[in-house]
């Protein structure tokens, strides 16, 4: 397989989680690891051959679609009044959804 390392703006990096989903140029992939402003994915030969990922070169800009759930959770937790939802950071931590 091929390892691709993608650099992202810090404001997007916070939504990217190891083992989470990310879409790069329309190709849905699993994130291996995240470090500050970059993350990496592995791409198997079949995916590389059958997608536009094979056309990428170092430094090429890509279209990213980040996990929608992460953005919804942030909005929910930073809302001034999230009591109507019955969800809190404490509840998410106790349930194993927040570390």
N, C-alpha and C positions, 0 to 999 in steps of 0.2 A: 504494500500500500504506500501511498504518498502522504507526507505530512505537509500541510499548509499552515503557515502562521500568518494571521491577519491582525493588523494594527487597527485599532478603533479609537474614536474620541472617548475620553474618560467618561463623558456623560452617557455614553451608550454601554461602556464596559460594565457598569454596575448592574446591568440587566442580564448579563451573560454568565451562566453558571456551568461549572463542570458537569458533564453528563446531560446537560440541557440541550434543547433543540435550537438550531439557528439555520436560517436559509441564506445561502450565498448564491447570488445570481440565479435564483429560482430553484436551487438544489438544496433540499432539506438534509441537514447533516447533524451529527452529534458532536458536541464540544468535548474535547479531551481535557484541556486545562485552560485556566485563565490566569494571566499575570499582568497586573496593572492595566496597561492600555493595549494588551494583545491577547489573543486566544489561538488555540490550534485545533485542527480537525485532521483526521485521517481519511483518505479517499481511496477506496479499493480500485483496482485497474478497470473493472467493468464500468463503474460510475465515471471514472476519468474519461474513458473512451466514448461513452454515450451522452455526455453533457458538454457544455461549453467550458467546464473547468479545465479541460485539456488545453484551451487557448490562452489561459492566464500566464502572464509573465510577472516577474518580481517588480513590484511597484505599481501594478495595474489596479485602478480603482474598481471596487466591486459594489454591488447592491446588497445590503444586509437587511434581513427581516428578523428582528429579535423576538424573544418569547413574550407574547402578549400578556400572559399571566403575571409575569414579573412587574410589568408596568401597572396592571390593575391593582396588584397588591400594594405597590408603592402609593398609588393614589388613595387607596382605601386607608392605609395606615397613616398617611399625612393629612387626611381630611380633618377639618376642624370638628366635625361631628360624625364620628363613625359608630356611635352607640346604637344606631338603628340596625346595624348589620350584625351585631353580636360577635364581631371579630376584633381581636386585639393582637398586638404583638405577643403578649404573654400567652394567649391561647394558641397562636401559631407555633411558638417555641415548645409548649407542652405537647403539641400534636406532632412535632417533628418536622414541621414545614419551615422553620426559621432557626438558624444557628446563631 
